[in-house]
Amino acid sequence: MDTSKWNDHIWYDPATSTKDFGVSNGTLKIWPQADANGQYKERILTTQNKYSQTYGYFEVEAKLPIGDGAWPAIWLLNSDAPPGEPEIDIMEAYSGDKTGYWADGNQHPIRYGASWYQNGNGQAGATGTQAPYTGDLSTAFHKYGLKWEANQLTFYFDGKVVATANVSMNKKMYILLDMQYGSASGSVTANTPLGPTNSFEVNYVRSWTFK
């Protein structure tokens, strides 16, 4: 990982930490792995204080993990204090959700959603959408894109528009990639493959500014 561009954040006890991410052959992998106490900790990689921009096009090519509990995401977050005001979620996938909204009964991430927060608290003012995709996002790489303009957000999946939002956000934001556990994904179970073969795998992260 190029530490001149990326930060590694994790909430853990150093005495029980475990390896759950790595870069090989040009791709980043973040995978489910319990620590010495059997806990699954969120792994976050960000460009905070190293790269941020206002407006432009962002694209991440990624392959998603399967199994209960897995919750991979691609975000943009405000570079100024307080953090999170505003926030744009380019992709969130709840691969353990059985409701059919985010995933099917086999715990494969066949749906993903994008959301945006104007007020910054992550609750009130949030609007989300389900991407109209019915394939298995764990078997191949797909492109998740965002065109961020002064008064509109346009979300893309493999080059096709899947959602738009007429909102105004004008603060610089940094990029965040993470693997969380819980929420609609539930808890990690025996149905969740562990280790690098079941990764949130990122082939590239790219951003462009408008001329």
C-alpha positions, 0 to 999 in steps of 0.5 A: 500500500502506498502510504504517501496516499493512503492511511490505514485505520482500525479499532483494535487491541494491539495485543490481539490484532490480526492481519486482514488486508494486503496488496498483491499483484496490484490489487487491495484485499480486505477480508473477514478474519477474527482477532485472538479474541474472536472479534471482527474489527472494522478495517478502514483505508482513507486518503484523509489529509493526503488527498481530497477534492471538490466535485469531479468523477470517482470510480472504483473497480471492485469485487465483493465478499460473501457471507453473513456479517460482511459490509464493504463500502466506498465513501466520500467524507468531508475533509473539514471538522466535524467529520461526516458533514456531508457524506456520500456513499458510492457503494454499500453492500450488506451481504448477510441481509436476508430481506432480499433488499440487499442480498439473496438467501445465499448471502451473496452481495447481489444488490448494492446501494448508494446514499448521501447525507446533506446534514452530516449526522448520518441519520436525518436527511439521508436518502438511499437507493438500491442499484438495479442489479441482480447478478452476483457481485462476488464473482467478478470485478465491477465499476462503481462510479460517482459524478459529483457536480455542484447541484447533482450526484449521479451514480454509475454501475459498470458505466450505466447511470443507476441513480441521481440526486439533486443535492448541493455539496461543496466541501472537499472530501476524501476517499474511504474504503472499508470492511465493516461487520454488522448492521443489516449484514448481521453477525459473522457466522459459519456461512462466512468464508474467512481469509484472503480468498473471500475479499473486498478486492479493489483493482483501482481507485481513480478520480478526475476533476472537472476542467 
